């Protein structure tokens, strides 16, 4: 578990427990019609102490996290992705209940095939593809991928067979943008791949995860890149099988 997640969990607990104590003290103050002056002072200073303590903890934890983090403060990075299983595009599970995201407040997806990194980047691992899938309840390795889709859990492993009889390999390709030109790279260690530090996509990454026949390049391209290319905002090097 990342330090930002731990601190966030503690902050929530401190806020909840502090609120409960304040409610109890306020209830006692309102319920008791006759209180001695000494008791009133005890209740008053107790309320003040709780408010100050919670405030100082929240401030201190925020300052500490920003100080030790790689980003030295909150960021808002994005990267688009597509997952293909033997030629069929796969969608992740949809958010449930009041949540509009799958994952954590820092690293999540909004049912939009986009990685959202919103918060403090503690280290490179925080912004890695492996950490993203872990926060979503799955994992990715050089040879396997486990995710929760809208049709249930799905695990893909290299050397498994597609329905057409072809032997599938898990492969990850990343499109990067530089000076308005995008190009693709094949990633051998996807779990440790760190997304590019951009808010907009492009120039943020387009990550293509394919399970299928072995290839050196992919012919898939994220929709955001296709739109910007059609508008003439970016142009790409040749890509294909």
N, C-alpha and C positions, 0 to 999 in steps of 0.2 A: 504494500500500500504506500502511495506517495505521501510525502510530508504535508503537501497542501490538502490532501484528502483527510489526513489525520487531524490537522489543525481545524479544518472546516467542521469535522465531526465534534471536536471538543467545543468549538465556539457555539454550535447549536445546542449542545448539552448544557453548557454554562448559561446560555440565554434562557433555556426552558426552566432549569432549576431555579435561576434567579427570579424569573417571572412568577413561579409557583410560590416561592418564599415571600415575595412582595404581596401577592394576593392574600396569603394567609395573614400577614401582618396588617394589611389594610382591613381585612374582614374582622380581625380581633379589635382593631381600633373603632370600627363602626358598630360592632355588636356590643361592645362593653360601654354602657352609658356612663358609668362612674369609674373613672380611672384616676389613680393618684398621679401627682405631678412627676414623681420619679418614674412611674411606669410609662407615662406619656413620653418622657425623655428617652427612655430605653427603646420604645417603639420607633420614635422619630429617628434616632441615630442608627438604629438597625436598618431602617429603610434606606437612609442615606448611604450607609456602608455597603449595602447590597448593590445599589445603583452605581456607586463609584467603582466597586470591585468588578462588576460585569463590564462596565465601560472601559476600565483600564485593561482588562484581559483581552477584550476585542481589539482595542487599539494596539496593545503590545504584540499580539499574535500577528496582526496585519503588518506592522512595521518589521517584525522579525522575518516573516515570510518574504516580504519584498527585499529585505537586506540579503538573505542567503540565496535568493533565487537567481537563476541564470539571466532572466529577463529584467531583473531589478524593478519589477512592477507588473501590473496586469497588461495582457496583450489580447488581441482578437484576430487569430489566424484561421484561415480556411483552406481546405483542399477537397476537391471532388474525387469521387471514386465510382467505379463500376465493377461488379462481380459477375463473371460469366462461367456457367457450368455446362460444358459440352455444347456451346453455342446458344444457351438460354440465359438471359439476364436474370439475376437473382436479386430480390429486394429484401432488405432487412425487416425485422419485425416492426410493427407500428407502435407508437407510444400508446400507453393505456391510461385510463382515468384522467385526472386533471393535468398530468404531465404532458408536455408537448415535445418531449425529447426521450431518447433512449441513451443511457449512459449517466454520467455525473454532470454536475453543474459546470465543471471545468472542461470536460472532454465528452462530447456527445454528438448525436445525429438527430435531425428533426424530420425524419422521413423524407429527406431531400437529397439523399446520396451525397452528402457533404459532411466532411469532418469539421466540427466546430471546436476550436481550442480557445476558450474564453476564461482568462484568469492568469495566474502566475505560472511561468515555466520554471520549475524548480531546477531541472537539469534536462539534458537531451532526451532522456528516457521519457520524460513527461510528454514530449511532442512526437513520440515514435508511433509508428503504425502498430507495433505490437501492443503498446499500452492502450491504444484506441480500442482494439478488439477485446482486450482484457476487460476494459471498463464496460463493454457491451456484453460481457458474459461469454466470450469466446477466446480464440487464440489464433495466431498465424505463425508458421515456421517455414523454413525453406521448402518443405515437402507436404505441408498440410494446412488446412484452414477449417476452423470450427466457428459457426455463427448461428444466431437465432433468426430465422426468417419468418415471414408472415404465414408460411406453411409449416412451421415447426423447425426444430433443430436440424442443421445440415453440417456434415463433416466431409471434406474432400481430401483425399490423400493421393499423392503421386503413385502411379502404376495401377490405380483403379481403372476400370474399363467404362467407357461411355456406352450409351445405348446403341450407337452405330458400330460398336466393336473396336473402336480405336482405344489405344492405351493412353490414358490421360496423365498429364503432368501439371502440377501446380506452378504457375509462372506469374510473376509480377512485373509490370512495366510502369514507368513513371514518365509523364510528359512534364518538362520544365520549360520555362520561358525566359529568354534573355534578349534584351533590345528588340522586342517585338517579334522574335522568331522562336517558335517552339520546336522541341526535339524530344525524342524518347530514349530512355535508358532501360535496360533490363536489370532488375534488382535481385541479387543472389541471397541477400539476408534481409527479407522484408520486415521482420520483427524489429530490427534496429534502425530501420529507415526513419529519418526525422523529416517531417514535412517542412516545406519552405516557409519562411516567415513573411507571409503576405495575407492581407485582409481580403482582397478581391481575387476571384478566380476567372480567367488568368489575371495576373501572373502566378497565382497560387497553383499548386500541383494538380495534375490529373493523374490519378492512380488507377490502373487497369489490372484487375486480378482475374486471371483466366485459368480454368481447368480444362485442358484439352490437349491436342497433339502438340508436340514440342515445336517451338518456333523461336527465331531470334528477335523478331519484331511482331508487334500486334497491329491489326488493322482497325482496332476499336479506338474510339476517341470520345471523351466526355462531351456532353451536350453543351456545356458552357464554352468549351473551346471551339466547337463547331459554330456556335452563334457568333463569337468574336471573329472567327476566321471569315465567315460569310459577310460580316460587316466591314472587313478589311482592316480590323484593328490589330490582328496578328497574322502571321503566315508561318506555315510549318515546313520543315524538311520532309522529304518523301518518307512515308512509312507504309509498311505492308508486310506480307508474310516473308 
